């Protein structure tokens, strides 16, 4: 169920698929090109085995190449070039753990060897082991600071671990050193969005839109940054552009609907939420806001249907429970209203609105004492909220 924005690991695959496709296929070497600095003497005794393994590798006979590199290492145990290619062959055959061991062995023998750390980082990254990927890729960057692909993968691994500040630093470096590409700008804009640095997010995403004007996702993310930066009218324009470019882009109709709702355009917002749910039926927030619009329009049956489906998907969503309780009160279904609102209060005991509605439900059910207690709790919580707000205005600590 989509209750909040995609988690960081999903972002790595969904938002940055173009750079991942490029990196994962271009970084897996099928020759010794990345290890030209290897000690030739270490591999000299295994020259014949190495040549045979390379030949098998060139004709895509991965198993024969793997066997050849193993024989080369048996003859020349310190031949890191053979170890790197052995690890690559293990990856080709989906033998991840053996690949990791081969790269680790090469890195231990030659700690400054870029190919060992980079391939190890790639292997960890491909299997979503982002923490060790970060460690390996930091070594790769240290060995070759100019290597753009190592920095790309490092930035994406950091995003997956929600280390957005360091990810942004790596991405800024890439842009400053000739790596200003749409996927990098998108990753940078997303990082700044997560850091709530809206001005920098807008700057990065505006540049992205300049480079990729036909990208619906770019306009969607720019709209989000603008909306967070209180530029709501520009945000609406960007959201509209996104849905025109790609009417099936997940979250685009929801974003436009939310922006329209802030401008008081309930009917137009409802239409966008309906569009979102057609393509993304698991979008809980779109369904919740649609239910609220129906509730305000007194379309109680439709409101109850939408909000009930929300709580079926997200049972602890107390805001939806409170809205259902309000709907049931309007429908004079008092007993059910009490039950639902008691759940809402239990889930969020510090929210005054739930207590107030529960008090109304108790009163309708003839439970006067319970109603008074609920109303008293609502008044107390409201007074506390007002005091906290005044304290913030006056710069006082809570």
C-alpha positions in Angstrom: 0.0 0.0 0.0 1.3 3.5 -0.8 0.8 5.4 2.4 3.8 7.6 2.2 6.5 8.3 -0.4 8.5 5.4 -1.8 11.2 4.2 0.5 14.8 4.9 -0.3 15.6 1.4 -1.7 12.6 1.6 -4.0 13.8 5.1 -5.1 17.1 3.6 -6.2 15.5 1.3 -8.6 12.5 3.3 -9.7 13.7 6.9 -9.9 17.2 6.2 -11.1 16.7 3.2 -13.4 18.6 4.8 -16.4 21.8 5.3 -14.5 21.5 1.9 -12.9 21.1 0.2 -16.2 24.2 2.1 -17.6 26.3 1.4 -14.5 25.5 -2.2 -13.9 26.2 -3.2 -17.5 29.2 -1.0 -18.3 31.0 -1.6 -15.0 31.1 -5.4 -15.2 34.3 -5.9 -17.1 34.8 -8.8 -19.4 38.5 -8.3 -20.0 41.5 -7.1 -18.0 41.2 -3.5 -19.2 40.6 -2.3 -15.7 43.7 -4.0 -14.2 46.4 -2.9 -16.6 48.4 -1.7 -13.7 48.5 -5.2 -12.2 52.0 -6.7 -11.5 52.9 -8.5 -14.7 55.4 -10.6 -12.9 52.7 -12.0 -10.6 50.8 -13.4 -13.6 53.8 -14.4 -15.7 53.9 -18.1 -14.6 50.2 -18.5 -15.5 50.4 -16.8 -18.9 49.2 -19.9 -20.8 46.2 -20.5 -18.5 45.4 -16.8 -18.6 45.4 -16.6 -22.4 43.1 -19.7 -22.6 40.7 -18.2 -20.0 40.6 -14.9 -21.9 39.8 -16.7 -25.1 36.9 -18.6 -23.4 35.7 -15.3 -21.9 35.7 -13.6 -25.3 33.4 -16.3 -26.8 31.1 -16.0 -23.7 31.9 -19.5 -22.4 31.8 -18.3 -18.8 32.3 -21.7 -17.2 35.4 -22.5 -19.3 36.7 -19.0 -18.6 36.1 -19.5 -14.8 37.9 -22.8 -14.9 40.8 -21.2 -16.7 41.2 -18.4 -14.3 41.1 -20.8 -11.4 43.9 -22.7 -13.0 45.9 -19.5 -13.5 45.5 -18.6 -9.8 46.6 -22.1 -8.8 49.8 -21.5 -10.7 50.2 -17.8 -9.7 48.4 -17.2 -6.4 49.1 -13.5 -6.4 47.8 -12.7 -9.9 45.1 -10.2 -9.0 44.1 -9.7 -12.7 43.0 -13.4 -12.8 41.2 -12.9 -9.5 39.3 -9.9 -10.9 38.2 -11.8 -14.0 37.4 -14.9 -11.9 35.0 -12.8 -9.8 33.4 -11.4 -13.0 32.9 -15.0 -14.3 31.3 -15.9 -11.0 28.9 -12.9 -11.4 28.1 -14.0 -14.9 27.1 -17.4 -13.6 25.1 -15.8 -10.7 27.5 -17.1 -8.1 27.5 -14.0 -6.0 29.3 -15.2 -2.9 32.1 -16.7 -4.8 32.5 -13.4 -6.8 32.7 -11.5 -3.5 35.4 -13.8 -2.2 37.5 -13.4 -5.4 37.2 -9.6 -5.3 38.0 -9.5 -1.6 41.1 -11.6 -2.1 42.3 -9.2 -4.9 41.6 -6.2 -2.7 43.5 -7.7 0.2 46.5 -8.3 -2.1 46.4 -4.8 -3.7 44.5 -2.4 -1.5 44.7 0.5 -4.1 43.4 -1.6 -6.9 40.4 0.2 -8.3 39.0 -2.9 -10.2 38.8 -5.0 -7.0 36.9 -2.4 -4.9 34.7 -1.3 -7.8 33.6 -4.8 -8.8 33.1 -5.7 -5.1 30.9 -2.6 -4.7 28.9 -3.5 -7.8 28.4 -7.0 -6.6 27.1 -5.8 -3.2 25.0 -3.2 -4.9 23.3 -5.6 -7.3 22.3 -7.7 -4.3 21.0 -4.7 -2.3 23.7 -5.0 0.3 24.2 -1.3 0.5 26.3 -0.9 3.6 29.2 -3.0 2.4 28.7 -1.5 -1.1 29.3 1.9 0.4 32.5 0.8 2.1 33.9 -0.8 -1.1 32.9 2.1 -3.3 34.5 4.6 -0.9 37.7 2.6 -1.4 37.2 2.8 -5.2 36.7 6.6 -5.1 39.8 6.9 -2.9 41.8 4.9 -5.4 40.5 6.8 -8.4 38.7 10.1 -7.4 38.0 10.9 -11.1 36.0 7.7 -11.7 32.5 8.9 -12.3 30.8 5.5 -12.2 32.2 4.7 -8.8 30.8 8.0 -7.5 27.4 7.3 -9.2 27.1 3.9 -7.5 28.3 5.4 -4.2 25.7 8.1 -4.3 22.9 5.6 -5.1 24.0 3.3 -2.3 24.0 6.3 0.1 20.5 7.1 -1.0 19.4 3.6 -0.4 20.8 3.9 3.2 19.1 7.3 3.5 22.4 9.1 3.9 21.2 11.9 1.8 23.7 14.6 2.8 26.7 12.6 1.7 24.8 11.4 -1.4 24.2 15.0 -2.3 27.9 15.8 -1.9 28.9 13.0 -4.2 26.3 14.1 -6.8 27.4 17.7 -6.7 31.0 16.5 -7.3 29.8 14.6 -10.4 28.0 17.7 -11.8 31.0 19.9 -11.2 33.3 17.4 -13.0 31.3 16.9 -16.2 28.7 14.4 -14.9 25.6 16.7 -15.3 23.3 14.1 -16.7 19.5 13.8 -16.1 19.7 10.8 -13.8 22.3 12.5 -11.7 20.3 15.7 -11.4 17.2 13.7 -10.6 19.1 11.9 -7.8 20.4 15.2 -6.5 17.0 16.8 -6.5 15.5 13.8 -4.7 18.3 13.9 -2.1 17.6 17.6 -1.4 13.9 16.9 -1.2 14.5 14.3 1.5 16.9 16.8 3.3 14.1 19.4 3.1 16.5 21.8 1.4 13.8 23.0 -1.0 15.8 25.8 -2.6 18.6 23.5 -3.7 16.0 20.9 -4.8 14.3 23.5 -7.0 17.7 24.5 -8.5 18.6 21.0 -9.4 15.3 20.0 -10.7 14.9 23.2 -12.8 18.2 22.3 -14.5 16.9 18.7 -15.0 13.7 20.0 -16.7 15.9 22.2 -19.0 17.9 19.1 -20.0 14.9 16.7 -20.2 11.8 18.8 -21.0 9.8 15.8 -22.1 10.4 13.9 -18.8 7.1 13.7 -16.9 9.0 12.5 -13.8 11.3 15.6 -13.9 8.2 17.9 -14.0 6.6 15.9 -11.1 9.6 16.2 -8.9 10.1 19.9 -9.7 6.5 20.5 -8.9 7.0 18.8 -5.5 10.0 20.9 -4.8 8.1 24.1 -5.7 5.1 23.1 -3.6 7.4 22.6 -0.6 9.1 25.9 -1.3 5.6 27.6 -1.1 5.5 28.3 -4.9 2.2 26.6 -5.2 1.0 28.1 -8.5 4.2 27.1 -10.3 3.9 23.7 -8.7 0.4 23.3 -10.2 1.8 24.1 -13.6 4.5 21.5 -13.3 2.1 18.9 -12.1 -0.2 19.6 -15.0 2.7 19.3 -17.4 3.6 15.9 -15.8 0.2 14.4 -16.3 0.0 15.7 -19.9 3.4 14.1 -20.7 2.5 10.8 -19.0 -1.1 10.4 -17.8 -0.1 7.0 -16.3 2.8 8.2 -14.2 2.2 7.1 -10.6 1.7 9.9 -8.0 1.4 12.6 -10.7 -2.4 12.9 -10.5 -2.3 12.6 -6.7 0.3 15.5 -6.6 -1.9 17.6 -8.9 -5.0 16.8 -6.9 -3.3 17.7 -3.6 -2.2 21.1 -5.1 -5.6 21.8 -6.4 -7.2 21.0 -3.0 -4.9 23.6 -1.4 -6.4 26.1 -3.8 -9.9 25.1 -2.8 -10.7 23.4 -6.1 -12.4 20.3 -4.6 -14.1 19.0 -7.7 -11.0 19.2 -9.8 -9.0 17.7 -7.0 -11.5 14.8 -6.7 -11.2 14.1 -10.5 -7.4 13.9 -10.1 -7.6 11.5 -7.2 -10.0 9.3 -9.2 -7.5 9.3 -12.1 -4.7 8.4 -9.7 -6.7 5.5 -8.3 -7.4 4.1 -11.8 -3.7 3.7 -12.4 -2.5 3.3 -8.8 -5.4 1.7 -6.8 -3.1 1.1 -3.8 -2.5 4.9 -3.3 -4.0 5.2 0.2 -3.6 9.0 0.5 -5.4 9.6 -2.8 -8.3 7.5 -1.6 -8.3 9.2 1.8 -8.5 12.7 0.4 -11.2 11.6 -2.1 -13.1 10.2 0.9 -12.7 13.6 2.7 -14.0 15.5 -0.3 -17.1 13.2 -0.5 -17.6 13.7 3.2 -17.5 17.5 2.9 -19.9 17.3 -0.1 -22.3 15.1 2.1 -21.9 12.2 -0.3 -21.9 10.0 2.7 -22.1 6.5 1.1 -19.3 7.2 -1.2 -17.2 8.7 1.6 -17.8 5.7 3.8 -16.8 3.4 1.0 -13.5 5.2 0.2 -12.5 5.7 3.9 -13.3 2.1 4.8 -11.1 0.9 2.0 -8.4 3.1 3.4 -8.6 1.6 6.9 -8.7 -1.9 5.5 -5.3 -1.2 3.8 -3.9 0.9 6.7 -5.7 -0.1 10.0 -3.7 2.3 12.1 -4.4 5.4 10.0 -6.2 7.3 12.7 -7.1 10.3 10.5 -9.1 8.0 8.3 -10.7 6.3 11.3 -11.7 9.8 12.6 -13.2 10.7 9.2 -15.2 7.4 9.1 -16.5 8.2 12.6 -17.6 11.6 11.4 -19.3 10.0 8.4 -21.1 7.4 10.6 -22.3 10.2 13.0 -23.8 12.0 10.0 -25.5 8.7 9.0 -26.8 8.3 12.5 -25.0 5.0 13.0 -24.1 5.9 16.5 -22.9 2.6 17.9 -20.5 2.1 14.9 -19.3 5.6 15.3 -18.4 5.1 18.9 -16.5 1.9 18.1 -14.5 3.5 15.3 -13.7 6.7 17.2 -12.6 4.8 20.3 -10.1 3.1 18.0 -9.0 6.5 16.6 -8.5 7.9 20.1 -6.5 4.9 21.2 -4.2 5.2 18.2 -3.7 9.0 18.6 -4.6 10.0 22.2 -3.1 13.5 21.8 -5.3 14.6 18.9 -8.2 16.8 20.1 -10.5 16.3 17.1 -10.8 12.6 17.8 -11.8 13.2 21.4 -14.3 15.9 20.3 -16.0 13.6 17.8 -16.0 10.7 20.3 -17.7 13.0 22.7 -20.4 13.8 20.2 -20.8 10.0 19.5 -21.1 9.3 23.2 -23.7 12.1 23.6 -25.7 10.7 20.7 -25.6 7.3 22.3 -26.8 8.7 25.6 -23.5 8.2 27.5 -23.3 11.6 29.0 -20.6 11.0 31.5 -18.3 9.5 28.8 -19.2 12.4 26.6 -18.1 15.0 29.2 -14.8 13.2 29.7 -14.1 13.1 26.0 -15.1 16.8 25.6 -12.8 17.7 28.6 -9.9 15.9 27.0 -10.5 17.7 23.7 -10.5 21.1 25.5 -7.4 20.3 27.4 -5.5 19.1 24.3 -6.7 22.1 22.3 -5.5 24.5 25.0 -2.1 22.7 25.1 -1.8 23.0 21.3 -2.6 26.7 21.4 0.0 27.3 24.1 2.7 25.3 22.2 1.9 27.4 19.1 2.2 30.6 21.0 5.5 29.4 22.5 6.9 28.7 19.0 5.8 32.2 17.8 7.6 33.7 20.8 10.7 31.6 20.4 10.2 29.8 23.7 11.3 26.2 24.1 8.5 23.7 24.9 
